[in-house]
Amino acid sequence: MNDLKNLVQTAFALHGIDRPEARFEEIAIETNRLLSGLASIQIPLDYYDEPSNYAALMRKEADRG
């Protein structure tokens, strides 16, 4: 989780976004939840599914790279 927090901090710093330290931890936790959820999707998806599945579709396409 610490690596994810460092990644979030670095990304925000590169874009000049200033946030309190506690916010980075919250974003890292939510990012970890999203990644876990995306990794668990096993059904075939397409872009006509729920918009909430778009992140999963983009992740799967990136994995095929």
C-alpha positions in Angstrom: 0.0 0.0 0.0 2.9 2.3 0.7 4.1 2.0 -2.9 0.6 3.0 -4.1 0.6 6.0 -1.8 4.0 7.1 -3.1 2.7 6.7 -6.6 -0.3 8.9 -5.9 1.9 11.5 -4.2 4.3 11.6 -7.2 1.5 11.8 -9.7 -0.1 14.7 -7.8 3.3 16.5 -7.5 4.0 16.1 -11.2 0.7 17.8 -11.9 1.1 20.5 -9.3 -1.8 19.4 -7.2 -1.5 20.1 -3.5 -3.4 17.9 -1.1 -3.1 17.1 2.6 -1.0 14.0 3.5 -4.1 12.1 4.8 -5.8 12.5 1.4 -3.0 10.6 -0.3 -3.6 7.6 2.0 -7.4 7.7 1.2 -6.8 7.8 -2.6 -4.3 4.9 -2.3 -6.9 2.8 -0.4 -9.6 3.6 -3.0 -7.2 2.8 -5.8 -6.3 -0.5 -4.3 -10.0 -1.4 -4.0 -10.5 -0.5 -7.6 -7.6 -2.5 -8.8 -8.8 -5.5 -6.7 -12.2 -5.2 -8.2 -10.9 -5.0 -11.7 -8.7 -8.0 -11.2 -11.7 -10.1 -10.1 -13.8 -9.5 -13.2 -14.0 -12.7 -15.2 -17.0 -12.1 -17.4 -16.8 -10.9 -20.9 -17.6 -7.1 -21.0 -18.2 -4.7 -23.8 -18.7 -1.0 -24.0 -22.5 -1.4 -24.1 -22.4 -2.6 -20.5 -22.7 -0.3 -17.5 -20.5 2.8 -17.6 -19.0 1.7 -14.3 -17.4 -1.2 -16.2 -15.4 1.1 -18.5 -12.4 1.1 -16.2 -12.4 -2.7 -16.3 -12.6 -2.7 -20.1 -9.7 -0.3 -20.4 -7.6 -2.3 -17.9 -8.3 -5.6 -19.9 -7.3 -3.9 -23.1 -4.1 -2.5 -21.6 -3.2 -6.0 -20.3 -3.6 -7.3 -23.9 -1.2 -4.5 -25.0 
